[in-house]
Amino acid sequence: MEKQGKRRLRVVLVPLPFQGHINPMLQLGSILRSNGFSITVVHAQYSPPDPSSHPDFSFLSLPDTSSDFNVLTSDAFDFVLQLNAKCKARFRECLAADEATGADDGIACIIYDEFMFFSEETAKDLNLPSIILRTSSASNFLARTALIQLKTEGHIPFPESRSQDPVPKLYPLRFKDLPFSIFTNLENFLQMVSKTSNSKTSSAIIHNTINCLENSSLAKIQQQCQIPIFPIGPMHKIASASSSSLLEEDSSCLAWLHKQSCNSVIYVSLGTIAFMDVKEFVEMAWGLTNSQQSFLWVVRPGSVCGAEWIEVLPEGLKENIDERGYIVKWAPQKKVLAHNAVGGFLSHCGWNSTLESICEGVPMICKPCFGDQRVNARYVSHVWSVGLELESELERGEIERAVRRLIVDEEGKEMRKRGKNLKERIELCIKEGGSSNNSLNELIEMIMSF
Ligand code: UDX
């Protein structure tokens, strides 16, 4: 293991600076740390991780990489391209300066988020191996790369009349489930897809997914690519429990949950980027209240366009909410989903939230907003059969009915049974001899061999 005088046991991680990407990258860091590697997280100044939540990692901040990017007003494609260019300019010298400070371990490899593709070129320049981390589902990756072919064949853009039609070769997806971005135009998005589909000189691809969930999508990806893929998820269940939350978690909701009965509460959160307008927000509030079920609702400040927080709720409605509901700005989500009072999750279906829910056997009401969330929602409702999808605009009657179907009706109980079964199968995958455990061991062997 000793090469050029230094033991190469240090892994450099390069996350994309968004919560849904930072979480799995830092979870991967914890997993590798507990397998004997030291971890250096190289990050942009935009939306940086909190070093105090991972005292056993080193953090290197890349100078001049801050940004005033706002997902509602800026083009995400431009942001990611600029971020890659800025980081590339600093990455090499930052690593060299760090090496010169005399770290005990040499760098074994660089593991980078698929959207931080500049890392692959730098790794190649420095003669270091690199590995890609894909933080969304395998099925999303297949659907996203298929967009290029669908465009060439004239299937997209598609008219509204085709939105319910099945997409050729992408069962069970319909055209409306395709993972388009709403943060840039189609041409830009397809350019980004092409950049993230090409593994170039990287040695392997890590997927935060599980064979028992996505066996056939993983097999297709492996057929298409020449390098090994390692489905080692669900990483949040394998990593130590430290939080990588960028926002302060309000744990008072756990005390509130303790007072609720088993499977009685619907947990509501639309993640870290999705937003709604005031009308949708008020419809959601009425729907939840009218369902007569208890609910814990995360309303992220700024997630309702034109409002600071919940001040736009009409007065009478606020009082109704107080009877059955509990609203927080940010929750310790994994602990919430693991609480036995939670009987369902109304979610935007970001991949982390989807995995976290499935791993606790909590059935979902899917309200996907954009991108991979649509693919995930379709798989939750039509492949794993542990949820139902809200198909139309947010409307109080539809929300009320969906909550009651999940929490009160027999249909919800059946989903909970299937969810429990899936949870147990996932637990087997991460135990010794299980598929994720085997993949993790192979990944570790590969890194040791570099
Ligand atoms: C973004 C994209 O929207 C998503 O489609 C992609 O899969 C990942 O990046 P995001 O909105 O961040 O997703 O959602 P998600 O992937 O579910 O990640 C959110 C994370 O924040 C989860 O790990 C969740 O546990 C955490 N969270 C959310 C909290 O800790 N507290 C909360 O109150 C809400």
Boltz pocket constraint, residues with backbone or C-beta under 6 A from the ligand:
constraints:
  - pocket:
      binder: B
      contacts: [[A, 18], [A, 19], [A, 20], [A, 21], [A, 23], [A, 135], [A, 136], [A, 245], [A, 269], [A, 270], [A, 271], [A, 272], [A, 273], [A, 274], [A, 298], [A, 329], [A, 330], [A, 331], [A, 332], [A, 333], [A, 334], [A, 349], [A, 350], [A, 351], [A, 352], [A, 353], [A, 354], [A, 356], [A, 370], [A, 371], [A, 372], [A, 373]]
      max_distance: 6.0
